[in-house]
Amino acid sequence: MKAKVFFVIIIILTINVLTTATAGAQMVAFDIDELGIFPEGNATARATVKCDPALKSVESGLIEAGRKRQAYGYSVQIFFQSGVDAQRKAENVAKKFKLDSKSKEDAYVFYEAPYFKVRAGDCRTRLEATRLKKAIEAQFPGCFIIECKISNPQL
């Protein structure tokens, strides 16, 4: 019982402190559509939020970071080499993949010392990566599936 009363008092004091701290601050209004959460024209509701300007900048930064966030998934590694002209060769392999490949996947050039690597696809499951590997292994023999960070797909 004492713990519940103590918890309620802490919550009331916290709310009181937060409302007092922001009462004198300049408030900024912004529309939810500014956040870029919904694709153009797909917003199901509209709302205007009044908040402290600092909160708006923090919130915008978090949303931008969420857009760039990466997840773990699978890619097909089609090239890796070290040496004098390894970077040029890796870039040529990536261009060849983009031009010749029938898949719509992108190829990325990475440098992980001492190798330049080319990975294709942002596959969320191993099954997707296996399908991609089967589709490109005639062009790139020796390619293999690797678990790595991938870019989140645009929903």
CNS distance restraints for C-alpha pairs under 8 A (distance, minus, plus):
assign (resid   1 and name CA) (resid   5 and name CA) 6.42 0.50 0.50
assign (resid   2 and name CA) (resid   6 and name CA) 6.08 0.50 0.50
assign (resid   3 and name CA) (resid   7 and name CA) 6.05 0.50 0.50
assign (resid   4 and name CA) (resid   8 and name CA) 6.22 0.50 0.50
assign (resid   5 and name CA) (resid   9 and name CA) 6.24 0.50 0.50
assign (resid   6 and name CA) (resid  10 and name CA) 6.24 0.50 0.50
assign (resid   7 and name CA) (resid  11 and name CA) 6.30 0.50 0.50
assign (resid   8 and name CA) (resid  12 and name CA) 6.21 0.50 0.50
assign (resid   9 and name CA) (resid  13 and name CA) 6.13 0.50 0.50
assign (resid  10 and name CA) (resid  14 and name CA) 6.07 0.50 0.50
assign (resid  11 and name CA) (resid  15 and name CA) 6.20 0.50 0.50
assign (resid  12 and name CA) (resid  16 and name CA) 6.08 0.50 0.50
assign (resid  13 and name CA) (resid  17 and name CA) 6.09 0.50 0.50
assign (resid  14 and name CA) (resid  18 and name CA) 6.16 0.50 0.50
assign (resid  15 and name CA) (resid  19 and name CA) 6.11 0.50 0.50
assign (resid  16 and name CA) (resid  20 and name CA) 6.08 0.50 0.50
assign (resid  17 and name CA) (resid  21 and name CA) 6.04 0.50 0.50
assign (resid  18 and name CA) (resid  22 and name CA) 6.31 0.50 0.50
assign (resid  19 and name CA) (resid  23 and name CA) 5.83 0.50 0.50
assign (resid  20 and name CA) (resid  24 and name CA) 7.52 0.50 0.50
assign (resid  21 and name CA) (resid  25 and name CA) 7.46 0.50 0.50
assign (resid  22 and name CA) (resid  52 and name CA) 7.06 0.50 0.50
assign (resid  25 and name CA) (resid  52 and name CA) 6.54 0.50 0.50
assign (resid  26 and name CA) (resid  52 and name CA) 6.28 0.50 0.50
assign (resid  26 and name CA) (resid  53 and name CA) 7.27 0.50 0.50
assign (resid  27 and name CA) (resid  50 and name CA) 5.90 0.50 0.50
assign (resid  27 and name CA) (resid  51 and name CA) 5.09 0.50 0.50
assign (resid  27 and name CA) (resid  52 and name CA) 4.89 0.50 0.50
assign (resid  27 and name CA) (resid  53 and name CA) 6.49 0.50 0.50
assign (resid  28 and name CA) (resid  49 and name CA) 7.94 0.50 0.50
assign (resid  28 and name CA) (resid  50 and name CA) 5.34 0.50 0.50
assign (resid  28 and name CA) (resid  51 and name CA) 5.33 0.50 0.50
assign (resid  28 and name CA) (resid  52 and name CA) 5.97 0.50 0.50
assign (resid  28 and name CA) (resid  53 and name CA) 5.73 0.50 0.50
assign (resid  28 and name CA) (resid  56 and name CA) 7.97 0.50 0.50
assign (resid  29 and name CA) (resid  48 and name CA) 6.32 0.50 0.50
assign (resid  29 and name CA) (resid  49 and name CA) 5.42 0.50 0.50
assign (resid  29 and name CA) (resid  50 and name CA) 4.38 0.50 0.50
assign (resid  29 and name CA) (resid  51 and name CA) 6.53 0.50 0.50
assign (resid  30 and name CA) (resid  34 and name CA) 7.01 0.50 0.50
assign (resid  30 and name CA) (resid  48 and name CA) 5.60 0.50 0.50
assign (resid  30 and name CA) (resid  49 and name CA) 5.66 0.50 0.50
assign (resid  30 and name CA) (resid  50 and name CA) 6.82 0.50 0.50
assign (resid  31 and name CA) (resid  35 and name CA) 7.72 0.50 0.50
assign (resid  31 and name CA) (resid  46 and name CA) 7.26 0.50 0.50
assign (resid  31 and name CA) (resid  47 and name CA) 5.97 0.50 0.50
assign (resid  31 and name CA) (resid  48 and name CA) 4.63 0.50 0.50
assign (resid  31 and name CA) (resid  49 and name CA) 6.54 0.50 0.50
assign (resid  32 and name CA) (resid  36 and name CA) 7.94 0.50 0.50
assign (resid  32 and name CA) (resid  46 and name CA) 6.48 0.50 0.50
assign (resid  32 and name CA) (resid  47 and name CA) 5.71 0.50 0.50
assign (resid  32 and name CA) (resid  48 and name CA) 6.26 0.50 0.50
assign (resid  32 and name CA) (resid  49 and name CA) 7.36 0.50 0.50
assign (resid  33 and name CA) (resid  37 and name CA) 6.97 0.50 0.50
assign (resid  33 and name CA) (resid  38 and name CA) 6.89 0.50 0.50
assign (resid  33 and name CA) (resid  43 and name CA) 7.24 0.50 0.50
assign (resid  33 and name CA) (resid  46 and name CA) 7.30 0.50 0.50
assign (resid  35 and name CA) (resid  60 and name CA) 6.89 0.50 0.50
assign (resid  35 and name CA) (resid  63 and name CA) 7.31 0.50 0.50
assign (resid  38 and name CA) (resid  42 and name CA) 5.90 0.50 0.50
assign (resid  38 and name CA) (resid  43 and name CA) 5.50 0.50 0.50
assign (resid  39 and name CA) (resid  43 and name CA) 7.21 0.50 0.50
assign (resid  51 and name CA) (resid  55 and name CA) 6.62 0.50 0.50
assign (resid  51 and name CA) (resid  56 and name CA) 6.96 0.50 0.50
assign (resid  52 and name CA) (resid  56 and name CA) 6.66 0.50 0.50
assign (resid  53 and name CA) (resid  57 and name CA) 6.53 0.50 0.50
assign (resid  54 and name CA) (resid  58 and name CA) 6.31 0.50 0.50
assign (resid  55 and name CA) (resid  59 and name CA) 6.03 0.50 0.50
assign (resid  56 and name CA) (resid  60 and name CA) 6.12 0.50 0.50
assign (resid  57 and name CA) (resid  61 and name CA) 6.23 0.50 0.50
assign (resid  58 and name CA) (resid  62 and name CA) 6.32 0.50 0.50
assign (resid  59 and name CA) (resid  63 and name CA) 6.33 0.50 0.50
assign (resid  60 and name CA) (resid  64 and name CA) 6.24 0.50 0.50
assign (resid  61 and name CA) (resid  65 and name CA) 6.15 0.50 0.50
assign (resid  62 and name CA) (resid  66 and name CA) 6.15 0.50 0.50
assign (resid  63 and name CA) (resid  67 and name CA) 6.43 0.50 0.50
assign (resid  64 and name CA) (resid  68 and name CA) 6.66 0.50 0.50
assign (resid  65 and name CA) (resid  69 and name CA) 6.11 0.50 0.50
assign (resid  68 and name CA) (resid 151 and name CA) 7.54 0.50 0.50
assign (resid  68 and name CA) (resid 152 and name CA) 7.77 0.50 0.50
assign (resid  69 and name CA) (resid 151 and name CA) 7.02 0.50 0.50
assign (resid  69 and name CA) (resid 152 and name CA) 6.75 0.50 0.50
assign (resid  70 and name CA) (resid 149 and name CA) 6.11 0.50 0.50
assign (resid  70 and name CA) (resid 150 and name CA) 5.59 0.50 0.50
assign (resid  70 and name CA) (resid 151 and name CA) 4.82 0.50 0.50
assign (resid  70 and name CA) (resid 152 and name CA) 5.61 0.50 0.50
assign (resid  71 and name CA) (resid 149 and name CA) 5.41 0.50 0.50
assign (resid  71 and name CA) (resid 150 and name CA) 5.50 0.50 0.50
assign (resid  71 and name CA) (resid 151 and name CA) 6.46 0.50 0.50
assign (resid  71 and name CA) (resid 152 and name CA) 6.31 0.50 0.50
assign (resid  72 and name CA) (resid 124 and name CA) 7.54 0.50 0.50
assign (resid  72 and name CA) (resid 147 and name CA) 7.11 0.50 0.50
assign (resid  72 and name CA) (resid 148 and name CA) 5.62 0.50 0.50
assign (resid  72 and name CA) (resid 149 and name CA) 4.39 0.50 0.50
assign (resid  72 and name CA) (resid 150 and name CA) 5.80 0.50 0.50
assign (resid  73 and name CA) (resid 122 and name CA) 6.97 0.50 0.50
assign (resid  73 and name CA) (resid 123 and name CA) 5.79 0.50 0.50
assign (resid  73 and name CA) (resid 124 and name CA) 4.71 0.50 0.50
assign (resid  73 and name CA) (resid 125 and name CA) 6.26 0.50 0.50
assign (resid  73 and name CA) (resid 126 and name CA) 7.68 0.50 0.50
assign (resid  73 and name CA) (resid 147 and name CA) 5.73 0.50 0.50
assign (resid  73 and name CA) (resid 148 and name CA) 5.70 0.50 0.50
assign (resid  73 and name CA) (resid 149 and name CA) 5.94 0.50 0.50
assign (resid  73 and name CA) (resid 150 and name CA) 5.77 0.50 0.50
assign (resid  74 and name CA) (resid 121 and name CA) 7.70 0.50 0.50
assign (resid  74 and name CA) (resid 122 and name CA) 6.38 0.50 0.50
assign (resid  74 and name CA) (resid 123 and name CA) 5.01 0.50 0.50
assign (resid  74 and name CA) (resid 124 and name CA) 6.18 0.50 0.50
assign (resid  74 and name CA) (resid 125 and name CA) 6.51 0.50 0.50
assign (resid  74 and name CA) (resid 126 and name CA) 6.20 0.50 0.50
assign (resid  74 and name CA) (resid 129 and name CA) 6.06 0.50 0.50
assign (resid  74 and name CA) (resid 145 and name CA) 6.68 0.50 0.50
assign (resid  74 and name CA) (resid 146 and name CA) 5.61 0.50 0.50
assign (resid  74 and name CA) (resid 147 and name CA) 4.48 0.50 0.50
assign (resid  74 and name CA) (resid 148 and name CA) 5.69 0.50 0.50
assign (resid  74 and name CA) (resid 149 and name CA) 7.49 0.50 0.50
assign (resid  74 and name CA) (resid 150 and name CA) 7.10 0.50 0.50
assign (resid  75 and name CA) (resid 119 and name CA) 6.00 0.50 0.50
assign (resid  75 and name CA) (resid 120 and name CA) 5.65 0.50 0.50
assign (resid  75 and name CA) (resid 121 and name CA) 5.19 0.50 0.50
assign (resid  75 and name CA) (resid 122 and name CA) 5.76 0.50 0.50
assign (resid  75 and name CA) (resid 123 and name CA) 6.00 0.50 0.50
assign (resid  75 and name CA) (resid 129 and name CA) 6.11 0.50 0.50
assign (resid  75 and name CA) (resid 145 and name CA) 5.79 0.50 0.50
assign (resid  75 and name CA) (resid 146 and name CA) 5.49 0.50 0.50
assign (resid  75 and name CA) (resid 147 and name CA) 6.51 0.50 0.50
assign (resid  75 and name CA) (resid 148 and name CA) 6.85 0.50 0.50
assign (resid  75 and name CA) (resid 150 and name CA) 7.64 0.50 0.50
assign (resid  76 and name CA) (resid 119 and name CA) 5.44 0.50 0.50
assign (resid  76 and name CA) (resid 120 and name CA) 5.17 0.50 0.50
assign (resid  76 and name CA) (resid 121 and name CA) 6.55 0.50 0.50
assign (resid  76 and name CA) (resid 129 and name CA) 6.50 0.50 0.50
assign (resid  76 and name CA) (resid 132 and name CA) 7.42 0.50 0.50
assign (resid  76 and name CA) (resid 133 and name CA) 6.28 0.50 0.50
assign (resid  76 and name CA) (resid 143 and name CA) 6.48 0.50 0.50
assign (resid  76 and name CA) (resid 144 and name CA) 5.45 0.50 0.50
assign (resid  76 and name CA) (resid 145 and name CA) 4.45 0.50 0.50
assign (resid  76 and name CA) (resid 146 and name CA) 6.03 0.50 0.50
assign (resid  77 and name CA) (resid 117 and name CA) 7.24 0.50 0.50
assign (resid  77 and name CA) (resid 118 and name CA) 5.85 0.50 0.50
assign (resid  77 and name CA) (resid 119 and name CA) 4.24 0.50 0.50
assign (resid  77 and name CA) (resid 120 and name CA) 6.26 0.50 0.50
assign (resid  77 and name CA) (resid 143 and name CA) 5.55 0.50 0.50
assign (resid  77 and name CA) (resid 144 and name CA) 5.48 0.50 0.50
assign (resid  77 and name CA) (resid 145 and name CA) 6.18 0.50 0.50
assign (resid  77 and name CA) (resid 146 and name CA) 6.62 0.50 0.50
assign (resid  78 and name CA) (resid 117 and name CA) 7.75 0.50 0.50
assign (resid  78 and name CA) (resid 118 and name CA) 5.75 0.50 0.50
assign (resid  78 and name CA) (resid 119 and name CA) 5.87 0.50 0.50
assign (resid  78 and name CA) (resid 120 and name CA) 7.07 0.50 0.50
assign (resid  78 and name CA) (resid 140 and name CA) 6.14 0.50 0.50
assign (resid  78 and name CA) (resid 141 and name CA) 7.96 0.50 0.50
assign (resid  78 and name CA) (resid 142 and name CA) 7.21 0.50 0.50
assign (resid  78 and name CA) (resid 143 and name CA) 4.53 0.50 0.50
assign (resid  78 and name CA) (resid 144 and name CA) 6.89 0.50 0.50
assign (resid  79 and name CA) (resid  90 and name CA) 6.84 0.50 0.50
assign (resid  79 and name CA) (resid  93 and name CA) 7.35 0.50 0.50
assign (resid  79 and name CA) (resid 116 and name CA) 7.93 0.50 0.50
assign (resid  79 and name CA) (resid 117 and name CA) 5.47 0.50 0.50
assign (resid  79 and name CA) (resid 118 and name CA) 5.04 0.50 0.50
assign (resid  79 and name CA) (resid 119 and name CA) 7.25 0.50 0.50
assign (resid  79 and name CA) (resid 143 and name CA) 7.18 0.50 0.50
assign (resid  80 and name CA) (resid  90 and name CA) 7.37 0.50 0.50
assign (resid  80 and name CA) (resid 115 and name CA) 6.01 0.50 0.50
assign (resid  80 and name CA) (resid 116 and name CA) 5.45 0.50 0.50
assign (resid  80 and name CA) (resid 117 and name CA) 4.24 0.50 0.50
assign (resid  80 and name CA) (resid 118 and name CA) 6.45 0.50 0.50
assign (resid  81 and name CA) (resid  86 and name CA) 5.73 0.50 0.50
assign (resid  81 and name CA) (resid  90 and name CA) 7.83 0.50 0.50
assign (resid  81 and name CA) (resid 115 and name CA) 5.18 0.50 0.50
assign (resid  81 and name CA) (resid 116 and name CA) 5.54 0.50 0.50
assign (resid  81 and name CA) (resid 117 and name CA) 6.75 0.50 0.50
assign (resid  82 and name CA) (resid  86 and name CA) 5.34 0.50 0.50
assign (resid  82 and name CA) (resid 114 and name CA) 5.80 0.50 0.50
assign (resid  82 and name CA) (resid 115 and name CA) 4.56 0.50 0.50
assign (resid  82 and name CA) (resid 116 and name CA) 6.12 0.50 0.50
assign (resid  83 and name CA) (resid 115 and name CA) 7.96 0.50 0.50
assign (resid  85 and name CA) (resid  89 and name CA) 6.39 0.50 0.50
assign (resid  86 and name CA) (resid  90 and name CA) 6.04 0.50 0.50
assign (resid  86 and name CA) (resid 115 and name CA) 7.78 0.50 0.50
assign (resid  86 and name CA) (resid 116 and name CA) 6.24 0.50 0.50
assign (resid  87 and name CA) (resid  91 and name CA) 6.24 0.50 0.50
assign (resid  87 and name CA) (resid 116 and name CA) 5.97 0.50 0.50
assign (resid  88 and name CA) (resid  92 and name CA) 6.22 0.50 0.50
assign (resid  89 and name CA) (resid  93 and name CA) 6.18 0.50 0.50
assign (resid  90 and name CA) (resid  94 and name CA) 6.25 0.50 0.50
assign (resid  90 and name CA) (resid 109 and name CA) 6.54 0.50 0.50
assign (resid  90 and name CA) (resid 116 and name CA) 6.41 0.50 0.50
assign (resid  90 and name CA) (resid 117 and name CA) 6.52 0.50 0.50
assign (resid  90 and name CA) (resid 118 and name CA) 6.15 0.50 0.50
assign (resid  91 and name CA) (resid  95 and name CA) 6.23 0.50 0.50
assign (resid  91 and name CA) (resid 109 and name CA) 6.63 0.50 0.50
assign (resid  91 and name CA) (resid 118 and name CA) 7.98 0.50 0.50
assign (resid  92 and name CA) (resid  96 and name CA) 6.07 0.50 0.50
assign (resid  93 and name CA) (resid  97 and name CA) 6.12 0.50 0.50
assign (resid  93 and name CA) (resid 118 and name CA) 7.38 0.50 0.50
assign (resid  94 and name CA) (resid  98 and name CA) 6.30 0.50 0.50
assign (resid  94 and name CA) (resid 107 and name CA) 5.45 0.50 0.50
assign (resid  94 and name CA) (resid 108 and name CA) 6.71 0.50 0.50
assign (resid  94 and name CA) (resid 109 and name CA) 6.93 0.50 0.50
assign (resid  94 and name CA) (resid 118 and name CA) 6.42 0.50 0.50
assign (resid  95 and name CA) (resid  99 and name CA) 6.16 0.50 0.50
assign (resid  95 and name CA) (resid 107 and name CA) 7.99 0.50 0.50
assign (resid  96 and name CA) (resid 100 and name CA) 5.75 0.50 0.50
assign (resid  96 and name CA) (resid 101 and name CA) 7.71 0.50 0.50
assign (resid  97 and name CA) (resid 101 and name CA) 5.22 0.50 0.50
assign (resid  97 and name CA) (resid 107 and name CA) 6.81 0.50 0.50
assign (resid  98 and name CA) (resid 105 and name CA) 7.87 0.50 0.50
assign (resid  98 and name CA) (resid 106 and name CA) 6.63 0.50 0.50
assign (resid  98 and name CA) (resid 107 and name CA) 6.79 0.50 0.50
assign (resid 101 and name CA) (resid 136 and name CA) 7.07 0.50 0.50
assign (resid 103 and name CA) (resid 132 and name CA) 7.68 0.50 0.50
assign (resid 103 and name CA) (resid 135 and name CA) 7.80 0.50 0.50
assign (resid 105 and name CA) (resid 120 and name CA) 6.54 0.50 0.50
assign (resid 105 and name CA) (resid 121 and name CA) 4.94 0.50 0.50
assign (resid 105 and name CA) (resid 122 and name CA) 7.38 0.50 0.50
assign (resid 106 and name CA) (resid 120 and name CA) 5.74 0.50 0.50
assign (resid 106 and name CA) (resid 121 and name CA) 5.59 0.50 0.50
assign (resid 106 and name CA) (resid 122 and name CA) 7.89 0.50 0.50
assign (resid 107 and name CA) (resid 118 and name CA) 6.49 0.50 0.50
assign (resid 107 and name CA) (resid 119 and name CA) 5.51 0.50 0.50
assign (resid 107 and name CA) (resid 120 and name CA) 4.18 0.50 0.50
assign (resid 107 and name CA) (resid 121 and name CA) 6.39 0.50 0.50
assign (resid 108 and name CA) (resid 118 and name CA) 5.46 0.50 0.50
assign (resid 108 and name CA) (resid 119 and name CA) 5.29 0.50 0.50
assign (resid 108 and name CA) (resid 120 and name CA) 6.27 0.50 0.50
assign (resid 109 and name CA) (resid 116 and name CA) 6.96 0.50 0.50
assign (resid 109 and name CA) (resid 117 and name CA) 5.65 0.50 0.50
assign (resid 109 and name CA) (resid 118 and name CA) 4.58 0.50 0.50
assign (resid 109 and name CA) (resid 119 and name CA) 6.66 0.50 0.50
assign (resid 110 and name CA) (resid 116 and name CA) 5.67 0.50 0.50
assign (resid 110 and name CA) (resid 117 and name CA) 5.02 0.50 0.50
assign (resid 110 and name CA) (resid 118 and name CA) 6.23 0.50 0.50
assign (resid 110 and name CA) (resid 119 and name CA) 7.80 0.50 0.50
assign (resid 111 and name CA) (resid 115 and name CA) 5.88 0.50 0.50
assign (resid 111 and name CA) (resid 116 and name CA) 4.52 0.50 0.50
assign (resid 111 and name CA) (resid 117 and name CA) 6.14 0.50 0.50
assign (resid 112 and name CA) (resid 116 and name CA) 6.39 0.50 0.50
assign (resid 112 and name CA) (resid 117 and name CA) 7.46 0.50 0.50
assign (resid 121 and name CA) (resid 129 and name CA) 7.55 0.50 0.50
assign (resid 121 and name CA) (resid 132 and name CA) 7.67 0.50 0.50
assign (resid 122 and name CA) (resid 150 and name CA) 5.27 0.50 0.50
assign (resid 122 and name CA) (resid 151 and name CA) 6.35 0.50 0.50
assign (resid 122 and name CA) (resid 152 and name CA) 7.80 0.50 0.50
assign (resid 122 and name CA) (resid 153 and name CA) 7.86 0.50 0.50
assign (resid 123 and name CA) (resid 128 and name CA) 5.58 0.50 0.50
assign (resid 123 and name CA) (resid 129 and name CA) 5.53 0.50 0.50
assign (resid 123 and name CA) (resid 150 and name CA) 7.44 0.50 0.50
assign (resid 124 and name CA) (resid 128 and name CA) 6.99 0.50 0.50
assign (resid 124 and name CA) (resid 129 and name CA) 7.95 0.50 0.50
assign (resid 124 and name CA) (resid 150 and name CA) 7.99 0.50 0.50
assign (resid 125 and name CA) (resid 129 and name CA) 6.60 0.50 0.50
assign (resid 126 and name CA) (resid 130 and name CA) 6.08 0.50 0.50
assign (resid 127 and name CA) (resid 131 and name CA) 6.30 0.50 0.50
assign (resid 128 and name CA) (resid 132 and name CA) 6.31 0.50 0.50
assign (resid 129 and name CA) (resid 133 and name CA) 6.08 0.50 0.50
assign (resid 129 and name CA) (resid 145 and name CA) 6.59 0.50 0.50
assign (resid 130 and name CA) (resid 134 and name CA) 6.18 0.50 0.50
assign (resid 130 and name CA) (resid 145 and name CA) 7.26 0.50 0.50
assign (resid 131 and name CA) (resid 135 and name CA) 6.26 0.50 0.50
assign (resid 132 and name CA) (resid 136 and name CA) 6.35 0.50 0.50
assign (resid 133 and name CA) (resid 137 and name CA) 5.65 0.50 0.50
assign (resid 133 and name CA) (resid 143 and name CA) 7.09 0.50 0.50
assign (resid 133 and name CA) (resid 144 and name CA) 7.05 0.50 0.50
assign (resid 133 and name CA) (resid 145 and name CA) 7.25 0.50 0.50
assign (resid 134 and name CA) (resid 138 and name CA) 7.89 0.50 0.50
assign (resid 136 and name CA) (resid 140 and name CA) 6.09 0.50 0.50
assign (resid 137 and name CA) (resid 141 and name CA) 5.01 0.50 0.50
assign (resid 137 and name CA) (resid 142 and name CA) 7.19 0.50 0.50
assign (resid 137 and name CA) (resid 143 and name CA) 6.32 0.50 0.50
